[in-house]
C-alpha cells in the first residue's frame, strides 16, 4: 500500500462514533473509552489538538473523562464544558493532593464530572507522581465494581511509562493498560517522544494516531510498528494530519483532524494580545466536598505542628533544668569540699563553727533544690512521653486511612456477595446476618496477613531460579493452571494448544497464519480467540512487526503469573473459611 493513503469513506453521524473531521472519519466510542491508545507527534504537529478533539466529542455525548495535564493547556475546554479543574495553580478550582484521590475518582465515575488533573504547578515532583498514582489506583478499584466505560488521558506519557525503568506511577498505568479494559477503564497516552515511551505499551495499544515526527529515533518506532514507507512519510505530514492505525481496521488511513472548538490554551504566545474567554465552572457544592478533605488534612497537620512545637519547648526546658541541676551539683560538691577543708583545720574558733553551720544550711538547701529539679525533670519527661504518643497516634491515624479503606472495601464486597448469593437462592438475607458476616471477615484479616506472608515467601523461593527457556516456562505449575483456564474461554482447547505448539515448534514469536497452519485450519478467527484467552492471563505477548501480528510466550512475566495464581488461591482459601 502506498503511503499516500486514501481518506476513509464517509460514515453517517452516530452517538457510537467520534467524528474527527468533516470528511466523515471517525473512531468507535467504546474502543476509545475502554481500549489502549496513543497520540504521538513532535511539538506543533497537532497531537494535543487531536486529544482535545477526542475529548470534546466524548463530552458532547455525555461521557466524562479524566485528563492528566502536564503543561496546563487543557483548561480551555472550560469555555464550553463544565469540568472540575484540580491542581496546584491559582487557575484551578481547588488545590489538591494525594489525600483527595479517592474523592476525585468518586466524583468523575459516580457523579459523571469530567476532571482536568493539572499537575503543572506542583514544585514537588514526588507529590505530583503520588497524586497521579493514587487517582489511577482509585479509578481502577472503583471500576472493578462499576464497569463503566471511562477514559483516562495522560499527557507526556513518556515521563510516566519510560522505555527503561518503571516506578510506582508507571506500574499503575501499565496495570490500567493491561487489565483496565475488562472493567471498562481505558488509557490514552500522548507524547512528542515515542522513542522514550515503553515499546511494549505502544505495540500493544488498540489504536494509534501518528502525527509528524522527524527525529531518527522516533521514526524508527514508526518503522517498527507501521513499516518503512510510513517511517519516511510521517516526516512530511502537515499540521493536524496523521496516520490512523487501529486493531479494528486492517487499513492505515491518512486523516486530517479538525481544529478543536474550545479555547487553545496551549498555543504558542504571539505578539498580539489574546482575549481570554469566559470559563465555565462546576457547582460550588462539588468543590466544597473536596475542600472538606483539605480542611481536615490541614487541621490534622496544624495539630501535629502544635504538638511538635510544644514538645520542642518542653525538651528545651528539660535541657535548661538539667543544666541548672548540673550547676547545683557543682555548688553542692564545692560546699562539701569547703567543709572538709575546715574540718581539717586546727582552728576551733566560733567563726569556724558558724561557717560550718552556714555551709550545712547551704548543702541542705541545694540538696532540696536538686530533689525538686529532679522531680520536675521527671514530670516533664513523662509529659513529653505522652505528647510523643499523641503525635504518633495522629500520624498513625493518617497512615491507616488507606489501609482501613482497603479493608472496608473487602468487607463490603464480601457482604455484597453474601447478599447476592441469598437473592440467587431465593432467600431473604437479614441485616443481622450481613453484620455477622462483616464481623467474621474482620476476624479473618489476621489469617489473610499470614497467607500474604506465605505468598511473599513462596514468591521469593519461586523467583530464585531464572526462567530462560520456553519449556521451563511451560513446566511451571502456575503457567499450567493459567493455560487450562484459558482453554475454557477459547473456542476450543485444541486452539489454545495449537498456539503453544506453534511457538514451541518455531522457538520464536509466530504469526496468526503460522498458528493456523499448525492447526490445519484456514481461518484465524479461532486463533485470535485462543491468543486473547492466553493474553488475558499473561501467558503470551502480542506485538506487531510492520502490519503483522506476532505472538510469543511471556516468560518475562512469570513472577506476575505466579503472584496472580497465589492471590487467587488466597482468595479461595478466605472464601472457604467464610
C-alpha positions as CSV (number, residue, x, y, z in Angstrom):
1,X,0.0,0.0,0.0
2,X,1.3,3.5,-0.8
3,X,1.9,5.9,2.0
4,X,-0.5,8.3,0.1
5,X,-3.3,6.5,1.8
6,X,-6.8,7.5,0.7
7,X,-9.2,9.1,3.3
8,X,-11.7,6.7,4.8
9,X,-15.2,6.6,3.3
10,X,-17.7,8.9,4.9
11,X,-19.9,7.4,7.6
12,X,-23.2,8.7,9.0
13,X,-23.0,10.5,12.3
14,X,-23.8,8.3,15.3
15,X,-23.6,8.5,19.0
16,X,-21.5,5.4,18.8
17,X,-18.7,7.1,16.9
18,X,-16.3,10.1,17.4
19,X,-16.3,12.3,14.3
20,X,-12.8,13.7,13.9
21,X,-13.3,15.9,10.8
22,X,-15.9,17.0,8.3
23,X,-14.9,14.2,5.9
24,X,-16.6,11.6,8.0
25,X,-13.6,10.0,9.5
26,X,-14.5,8.6,12.9
27,X,-13.5,6.4,15.9
28,X,-15.8,4.0,17.7
29,X,-16.6,5.4,21.1
30,X,-16.5,2.2,23.1
31,X,-13.0,1.3,21.7
32,X,-11.7,4.8,22.6
33,X,-13.2,4.7,26.1
34,X,-12.2,1.2,27.1
35,X,-9.1,0.5,25.0
36,X,-5.5,1.5,24.9
37,X,-4.4,4.3,22.6
38,X,-1.5,6.6,21.8
39,X,-1.3,10.0,20.1
40,X,2.2,10.7,19.0
41,X,3.9,13.6,17.2
42,X,6.5,16.3,17.6
43,X,5.8,19.6,19.2
44,X,3.5,21.7,17.0
45,X,2.3,18.7,14.9
46,X,-1.2,18.8,16.4
47,X,-1.2,16.0,18.9
48,X,-2.7,18.0,21.7
49,X,-5.3,19.4,19.4
50,X,-6.2,15.8,18.4
51,X,-6.6,14.8,22.0
52,X,-8.8,17.8,22.6
53,X,-11.0,16.9,19.6
54,X,-11.5,13.4,21.0
55,X,-12.3,14.8,24.5
56,X,-14.8,17.4,23.0
57,X,-16.6,14.6,21.1
58,X,-16.8,12.5,24.3
59,X,-18.1,15.4,26.4
60,X,-20.7,16.2,23.7
61,X,-22.1,12.7,24.1
62,X,-22.1,12.9,27.9
63,X,-19.0,10.7,28.6
64,X,-16.8,12.1,31.4
65,X,-13.1,11.8,31.1
66,X,-10.0,12.4,33.4
67,X,-7.1,14.3,31.8
68,X,-3.7,14.3,33.4
69,X,-2.5,17.7,32.1
70,X,1.3,18.2,32.5
71,X,1.6,21.6,30.9
72,X,-1.6,23.3,32.0
73,X,-3.1,23.6,28.5
74,X,-6.5,21.9,28.7
75,X,-8.3,24.4,30.9
76,X,-9.6,26.0,27.6
77,X,-12.1,23.1,27.4
78,X,-14.0,25.0,30.2
79,X,-15.0,27.6,27.5
80,X,-17.9,25.2,26.6
81,X,-17.9,22.4,29.2
82,X,-18.2,22.3,32.9
83,X,-15.1,20.5,34.1
84,X,-13.6,20.2,37.5
85,X,-10.1,21.8,37.2
86,X,-7.8,20.5,40.0
87,X,-4.1,21.0,40.7
88,X,-1.8,23.4,42.5
89,X,-2.1,26.7,40.4
90,X,-4.4,29.6,41.1
91,X,-6.1,28.8,37.8
92,X,-7.5,25.6,39.3
93,X,-10.8,25.3,41.1
94,X,-9.1,23.8,44.1
95,X,-5.6,22.8,45.2
96,X,-5.5,19.0,45.8
97,X,-3.1,16.4,46.9
98,X,-2.9,12.5,47.1
99,X,-5.4,12.6,50.0
100,X,-8.1,13.8,47.6
101,X,-7.6,10.9,45.1
102,X,-10.5,8.7,46.2
103,X,-12.9,11.6,46.2
104,X,-11.7,12.6,42.7
105,X,-12.3,9.1,41.4
106,X,-15.8,9.1,43.0
107,X,-16.8,12.5,41.5
108,X,-15.8,11.6,38.0
109,X,-17.0,8.0,37.9
110,X,-20.1,8.1,40.1
111,X,-21.2,11.7,39.6
112,X,-20.1,11.9,35.9
113,X,-18.0,15.0,36.4
114,X,-15.1,15.5,33.9
115,X,-11.8,16.3,35.6
116,X,-8.7,18.1,34.5
117,X,-5.9,17.0,36.8
118,X,-3.4,19.8,36.2
119,X,-0.1,18.7,37.6
120,X,2.0,21.5,36.0
121,X,2.0,23.6,39.2
122,X,3.5,21.1,41.6
123,X,7.0,22.0,42.7
124,X,7.5,18.7,44.4
125,X,7.6,16.1,41.6
126,X,7.1,13.3,44.1
127,X,3.8,14.8,45.3
128,X,2.8,15.1,41.6
129,X,3.6,11.5,40.8
130,X,1.9,10.3,44.0
131,X,-1.3,12.1,43.1
132,X,-1.4,10.5,39.7
133,X,-0.7,7.1,41.1
134,X,-3.4,7.4,43.7
135,X,-6.0,8.7,41.3
136,X,-5.2,5.8,38.9
137,X,-5.4,3.3,41.7
138,X,-8.8,4.5,42.9
139,X,-10.2,4.7,39.4
140,X,-9.1,1.0,38.8
141,X,-10.5,-0.1,42.2
142,X,-13.9,1.6,41.6
143,X,-14.2,0.4,38.0
144,X,-13.9,-3.2,39.2
145,X,-17.4,-2.6,40.7
146,X,-18.9,0.0,38.3
147,X,-17.6,-1.4,35.0
148,X,-18.4,1.9,33.3
149,X,-16.7,2.9,30.0
150,X,-14.3,5.6,31.0
151,X,-11.1,7.2,29.6
152,X,-8.0,8.3,31.4
153,X,-5.9,10.5,29.2
154,X,-2.2,11.1,30.1
155,X,-0.1,13.9,28.5
156,X,3.7,13.5,28.2
157,X,3.2,9.8,28.9
158,X,7.0,9.1,28.3
159,X,7.6,10.7,31.7
160,X,5.5,8.0,33.4
161,X,5.9,5.0,31.2
162,X,9.5,5.4,30.0
163,X,11.4,2.9,27.9
164,X,13.7,1.9,30.8
165,X,12.6,1.6,34.4
166,X,9.1,1.9,35.8
167,X,8.3,3.4,39.2
168,X,5.0,3.1,41.1
169,X,3.3,5.5,38.8
170,X,4.4,3.6,35.7
171,X,3.4,0.3,37.1
172,X,0.0,1.6,38.0
173,X,-0.6,3.0,34.4
174,X,0.7,-0.3,32.9
175,X,-1.8,-2.1,35.2
176,X,-4.6,0.0,33.8
177,X,-3.4,-0.5,30.3
178,X,-3.2,-4.3,30.6
179,X,-6.2,-5.0,32.9
180,X,-8.4,-1.9,32.8
181,X,-10.3,-2.9,29.6
182,X,-12.1,-5.8,31.2
183,X,-13.5,-3.3,33.8
184,X,-14.3,-0.6,31.3
185,X,-11.3,1.6,32.1
186,X,-9.3,2.9,29.1
187,X,-6.0,4.7,28.8
188,X,-4.7,7.1,26.1
189,X,-1.1,8.2,26.3
190,X,0.2,11.4,24.5
191,X,3.8,12.1,23.8
192,X,6.1,14.0,21.5
193,X,8.9,11.5,22.1
194,X,7.8,8.0,21.1
195,X,11.3,6.7,21.3
196,X,11.3,7.3,25.0
197,X,7.9,5.6,25.6
198,X,8.0,1.9,26.6
199,X,7.7,0.0,23.3
200,X,5.6,-2.8,24.7
201,X,3.0,-0.2,25.7
202,X,2.9,1.3,22.2
203,X,2.8,-2.0,20.3
204,X,0.0,-3.4,22.5
205,X,-2.2,-0.3,22.0
206,X,-5.5,-0.9,20.1
207,X,-5.4,2.4,18.3
208,X,-2.5,4.7,17.2
209,X,-2.5,8.3,15.9
210,X,0.9,9.2,14.3
211,X,1.4,13.0,13.7
212,X,4.6,14.4,12.2
213,X,7.8,13.1,13.5
214,X,11.3,14.0,12.2
215,X,13.9,12.7,14.7
216,X,15.5,9.4,13.6
217,X,14.9,7.7,17.0
218,X,11.2,8.5,16.7
219,X,10.8,7.5,13.0
220,X,12.4,4.1,13.9
221,X,9.5,3.5,16.1
222,X,7.1,4.2,13.2
223,X,9.1,1.8,11.1
224,X,8.8,-0.9,13.7
225,X,5.0,-0.5,14.1
226,X,3.8,0.6,10.6
227,X,6.7,-0.2,8.3
228,X,9.4,1.6,6.3
229,X,7.2,3.5,3.9
230,X,5.3,5.2,6.8
231,X,8.6,6.0,8.6
232,X,9.5,8.2,5.6
233,X,6.1,9.6,5.0
234,X,5.4,10.6,8.6
235,X,8.1,13.3,8.3
236,X,6.1,15.2,5.7
237,X,2.7,15.3,7.4
238,X,1.0,18.7,7.7
239,X,-0.1,20.2,11.0
240,X,-3.1,18.2,12.3
241,X,-2.6,15.5,9.7
242,X,-1.9,11.9,10.9
243,X,-1.7,8.2,10.1
244,X,-4.6,6.4,11.9
245,X,-3.9,2.8,12.7
246,X,-6.4,0.6,14.6
247,X,-6.9,-3.0,15.5
248,X,-10.5,-3.0,14.2
249,X,-9.4,-1.9,10.7
250,X,-6.8,-3.6,8.5
251,X,-6.1,-0.3,6.6
252,X,-3.8,2.5,7.7
253,X,-5.6,5.8,6.9
254,X,-4.1,9.3,6.4
255,X,-6.5,11.7,8.0
256,X,-6.8,15.4,8.8
257,X,-8.1,16.2,12.3
258,X,-10.4,19.2,12.6
259,X,-9.4,22.2,14.8
260,X,-10.8,22.0,18.3
261,X,-13.8,24.2,19.1
262,X,-12.6,25.4,22.5
263,X,-10.0,28.0,23.5
264,X,-6.4,26.9,22.7
265,X,-4.7,27.4,26.0
266,X,-1.6,25.6,24.7
267,X,-1.0,27.8,21.7
268,X,2.4,29.4,21.2
269,X,2.2,33.0,22.5
270,X,2.1,35.8,19.9
271,X,2.8,39.5,19.9
272,X,-0.8,40.4,19.7
273,X,-2.9,40.2,22.9
274,X,-5.1,37.1,23.1
275,X,-8.6,37.6,24.5
276,X,-9.3,35.0,27.1
277,X,-12.8,33.6,27.0
278,X,-15.2,33.3,30.0
279,X,-14.7,29.8,31.5
280,X,-17.4,27.6,33.0
281,X,-17.2,26.2,36.5
282,X,-18.7,23.2,38.2
283,X,-21.1,23.5,41.2
284,X,-19.7,25.0,44.4
285,X,-21.1,22.0,46.3
286,X,-18.8,19.7,44.3
287,X,-15.7,21.8,45.2
288,X,-16.8,22.0,48.8
289,X,-16.7,18.2,49.1
290,X,-13.0,18.4,48.2
291,X,-12.4,21.4,50.4
292,X,-13.7,19.4,53.4
293,X,-10.9,16.9,52.8
294,X,-8.4,19.8,52.6
295,X,-9.6,21.4,55.8
296,X,-9.5,18.1,57.7
297,X,-6.0,17.4,56.4
298,X,-4.9,21.0,57.3
299,X,-6.4,20.7,60.8
300,X,-4.5,17.4,61.4
301,X,-1.3,19.0,60.1
302,X,-1.8,22.0,62.4
303,X,-2.4,19.9,65.4
304,X,0.7,17.8,64.7
305,X,2.7,21.0,64.3
306,X,1.3,22.5,67.5
307,X,2.2,19.3,69.4
308,X,5.6,19.2,67.9
309,X,6.2,22.8,68.9
310,X,5.0,22.1,72.4
311,X,7.3,19.1,72.6
312,X,10.3,21.1,71.5
313,X,9.6,23.7,74.1
314,X,9.4,21.1,76.8
315,X,12.6,19.5,75.6
316,X,14.3,22.9,75.7
317,X,13.1,23.3,79.3
318,X,14.4,19.9,80.2
319,X,17.8,20.9,78.8
320,X,17.7,24.1,80.9
321,X,16.7,22.2,84.1
322,X,19.4,19.6,83.5
323,X,22.0,22.4,83.1
324,X,20.7,24.1,86.3
325,X,20.8,20.7,88.0
326,X,24.4,20.3,87.0
327,X,25.3,23.7,88.4
328,X,23.5,22.8,91.7
329,X,25.6,19.6,91.9
330,X,28.7,21.7,91.4
331,X,27.7,24.0,94.2
332,X,26.9,21.1,96.5
333,X,30.3,19.5,95.7
334,X,32.1,22.8,96.4
335,X,30.3,23.1,99.7
336,X,31.3,19.6,100.7
337,X,35.0,20.3,99.8
338,X,34.9,23.6,101.8
339,X,33.5,21.8,104.8
340,X,36.2,19.1,104.6
341,X,38.9,21.7,104.4
342,X,37.5,23.4,107.5
343,X,37.3,20.1,109.3
344,X,41.0,19.5,108.7
345,X,41.9,23.0,110.2
346,X,43.2,23.2,113.7
347,X,41.2,26.3,114.3
348,X,38.3,25.9,116.8
349,X,37.1,29.4,116.8
350,X,33.5,30.4,117.0
351,X,33.7,31.8,113.4
352,X,34.7,28.4,112.1
353,X,31.7,26.8,113.7
354,X,29.5,29.5,112.2
355,X,30.9,28.9,108.8
356,X,30.3,25.2,109.1
357,X,26.7,25.7,110.1
358,X,26.2,28.1,107.2
359,X,27.8,25.6,104.8
360,X,25.5,22.8,106.1
361,X,22.5,25.1,105.6
362,X,23.7,25.7,102.0
363,X,24.1,22.0,101.5
364,X,20.6,21.2,102.7
365,X,19.1,24.0,100.6
366,X,20.9,22.8,97.5
367,X,20.1,19.2,98.1
368,X,16.4,20.2,98.4
369,X,16.7,22.2,95.2
370,X,18.3,19.2,93.4
371,X,15.5,16.9,94.5
372,X,12.9,19.5,93.3
373,X,14.7,19.8,90.0
374,X,14.8,16.0,89.6
375,X,11.1,15.7,90.3
376,X,10.2,18.5,87.8
377,X,12.6,16.9,85.2
378,X,10.9,13.5,85.6
379,X,7.5,15.1,85.4
380,X,8.4,16.8,82.1
381,X,9.8,13.6,80.7
382,X,6.5,11.8,81.4
383,X,4.5,14.7,79.9
384,X,6.8,14.6,76.8
385,X,6.3,10.8,76.5
386,X,2.5,11.4,76.4
387,X,3.0,14.2,73.8
388,X,5.1,11.9,71.6
389,X,2.4,9.2,72.0
390,X,-0.3,11.7,70.8
391,X,1.8,12.8,67.8
392,X,2.5,9.2,66.9
393,X,-1.3,8.4,67.2
394,X,-2.2,11.3,64.9
395,X,0.4,10.3,62.3
396,X,-0.6,6.6,62.5
397,X,-4.3,7.6,62.1
398,X,-3.3,9.4,58.8
399,X,-1.3,6.4,57.7
400,X,-4.0,3.9,58.5
401,X,-6.6,5.7,56.4
402,X,-5.7,3.9,53.2
403,X,-5.4,0.5,55.0
404,X,-8.8,0.9,56.6
405,X,-10.3,2.0,53.3
406,X,-9.0,-1.2,51.6
407,X,-10.2,-3.4,54.5
408,X,-13.7,-1.8,54.5
409,X,-13.8,-2.3,50.7
410,X,-13.1,-6.0,51.1
411,X,-15.7,-6.3,53.8
412,X,-18.3,-4.6,51.6
413,X,-17.5,-6.9,48.7
414,X,-17.9,-10.0,50.8
415,X,-21.2,-8.7,52.3
416,X,-22.4,-7.8,48.8
417,X,-21.5,-11.3,47.6
418,X,-23.4,-12.8,50.5
419,X,-26.5,-10.7,49.7
420,X,-26.4,-11.6,46.0
421,X,-25.9,-15.3,46.9
422,X,-29.0,-15.1,49.1
423,X,-31.0,-13.5,46.3
424,X,-29.9,-16.1,43.8
425,X,-31.0,-18.9,46.1
426,X,-34.4,-17.2,46.7
427,X,-33.5,-16.3,50.3
428,X,-34.1,-13.0,52.2
429,X,-30.7,-12.1,53.8
430,X,-31.2,-10.3,57.1
431,X,-29.1,-7.3,58.1
432,X,-28.1,-9.2,61.2
433,X,-26.6,-11.9,59.1
434,X,-24.7,-9.4,56.9
435,X,-23.3,-7.7,60.1
436,X,-22.3,-11.1,61.4
437,X,-20.5,-11.9,58.2
438,X,-18.8,-8.5,58.3
439,X,-17.6,-9.3,61.8
440,X,-16.4,-12.7,60.6
441,X,-14.5,-11.1,57.7
442,X,-12.8,-8.7,60.1
443,X,-11.7,-11.6,62.3
444,X,-10.2,-13.2,59.3
445,X,-7.9,-10.3,58.4
446,X,-5.2,-11.8,60.6
447,X,-5.4,-15.0,58.6
448,X,-5.2,-13.0,55.4
449,X,-2.0,-11.4,56.7
450,X,-0.5,-14.8,57.4
451,X,-1.4,-16.0,53.9
452,X,0.1,-12.9,52.3
453,X,3.3,-13.5,54.3
454,X,3.3,-17.1,53.0
455,X,2.7,-15.7,49.5
456,X,5.7,-13.4,49.7
457,X,7.9,-16.3,51.0
458,X,6.7,-18.6,48.2
459,X,7.2,-15.9,45.6
460,X,10.8,-15.3,46.8
461,X,11.5,-19.0,46.6
462,X,9.9,-19.3,43.2
463,X,11.9,-16.5,41.7
464,X,15.3,-17.8,42.8
465,X,15.6,-19.8,39.6
466,X,15.7,-17.7,36.4
467,X,13.4,-19.0,33.6
468,X,15.3,-18.8,30.3
469,X,13.5,-21.3,28.0
470,X,10.0,-21.9,26.7
471,X,10.0,-25.4,28.2
472,X,10.9,-24.3,31.7
473,X,8.2,-21.6,31.5
474,X,5.5,-24.1,30.4
475,X,6.5,-26.6,33.1
476,X,5.7,-24.1,35.9
477,X,2.6,-25.1,37.8
478,X,1.1,-21.6,37.8
479,X,1.5,-21.4,34.0
480,X,-0.2,-24.8,33.5
481,X,-3.1,-23.7,35.6
482,X,-3.5,-20.4,33.6
483,X,-3.3,-22.3,30.3
484,X,-6.1,-24.7,31.5
485,X,-8.2,-21.7,32.5
486,X,-7.6,-20.2,29.0
487,X,-8.9,-23.4,27.4
488,X,-12.3,-22.8,28.9
489,X,-12.6,-19.3,27.4
490,X,-11.4,-20.1,23.9
491,X,-13.5,-21.6,21.1
492,X,-11.8,-25.0,21.8
493,X,-8.9,-26.3,24.0
494,X,-7.3,-27.5,20.7
495,X,-6.8,-23.9,19.5
496,X,-5.1,-22.9,22.8
497,X,-2.8,-26.0,22.5
498,X,-2.1,-25.0,18.9
499,X,-0.8,-21.6,19.9
500,X,1.6,-23.1,22.4
501,X,2.7,-25.8,19.9
502,X,3.4,-23.4,17.1
503,X,5.6,-21.2,19.3
504,X,7.5,-24.2,20.6
505,X,7.9,-25.6,17.1
506,X,9.4,-22.3,15.8
507,X,11.2,-21.5,19.1
508,X,10.4,-17.8,18.4
509,X,7.4,-15.4,18.0
510,X,4.9,-16.7,15.4
511,X,2.1,-15.1,13.3
512,X,-1.6,-15.9,13.4
513,X,-1.2,-17.6,10.0
514,X,1.6,-19.9,11.3
515,X,-0.6,-20.9,14.2
516,X,-3.4,-21.6,11.8
517,X,-1.1,-23.8,9.6
518,X,0.0,-25.7,12.8
519,X,-3.7,-26.4,13.5
520,X,-4.5,-27.2,9.8
521,X,-7.3,-24.5,9.6
522,X,-7.8,-21.7,7.1
523,X,-9.3,-19.0,9.3
524,X,-7.5,-17.1,12.0
525,X,-10.7,-16.3,13.9
526,X,-10.3,-19.2,16.3
527,X,-6.6,-18.4,16.6
528,X,-7.4,-14.8,17.7
529,X,-9.8,-16.2,20.4
530,X,-7.2,-18.6,21.7
531,X,-4.5,-15.9,21.7
532,X,-6.8,-13.4,23.6
533,X,-7.6,-16.0,26.2
534,X,-3.9,-16.7,26.8
535,X,-3.1,-12.9,26.7
536,X,-5.7,-12.1,29.4
537,X,-3.8,-14.4,31.7
538,X,-0.4,-13.0,30.7
539,X,0.8,-16.3,29.2
540,X,1.6,-14.7,25.8
541,X,2.5,-11.3,24.5
542,X,1.1,-9.7,21.3
543,X,3.2,-7.4,19.2
544,X,3.3,-6.0,15.6
545,X,6.1,-6.5,13.1
546,X,5.1,-3.9,10.5
547,X,1.4,-4.8,9.9
548,X,1.7,-8.5,11.0
549,X,0.5,-9.6,14.5
550,X,3.0,-11.8,16.3
551,X,2.6,-13.9,19.4
552,X,5.2,-15.1,21.9
553,X,5.4,-16.8,25.3
554,X,5.6,-14.2,28.1
555,X,8.5,-15.8,30.0
556,X,9.5,-12.4,31.5
557,X,6.2,-12.1,33.4
558,X,6.4,-15.5,35.2
559,X,6.6,-13.8,38.5
560,X,3.3,-11.9,37.9
561,X,1.6,-15.1,36.7
562,X,2.7,-16.8,39.9
563,X,1.6,-13.9,42.0
564,X,-1.9,-13.9,40.3
565,X,-2.2,-17.6,41.0
566,X,-1.3,-17.1,44.6
567,X,-3.8,-14.3,45.1
568,X,-6.5,-16.5,43.6
569,X,-5.6,-19.3,45.9
570,X,-5.5,-16.9,48.9
571,X,-9.0,-15.6,47.9
572,X,-10.4,-19.1,47.6
573,X,-8.9,-20.1,51.0
574,X,-10.5,-17.0,52.5
575,X,-13.9,-17.7,51.0
576,X,-13.7,-21.4,52.2
577,X,-13.0,-20.1,55.7
578,X,-16.1,-17.8,55.5
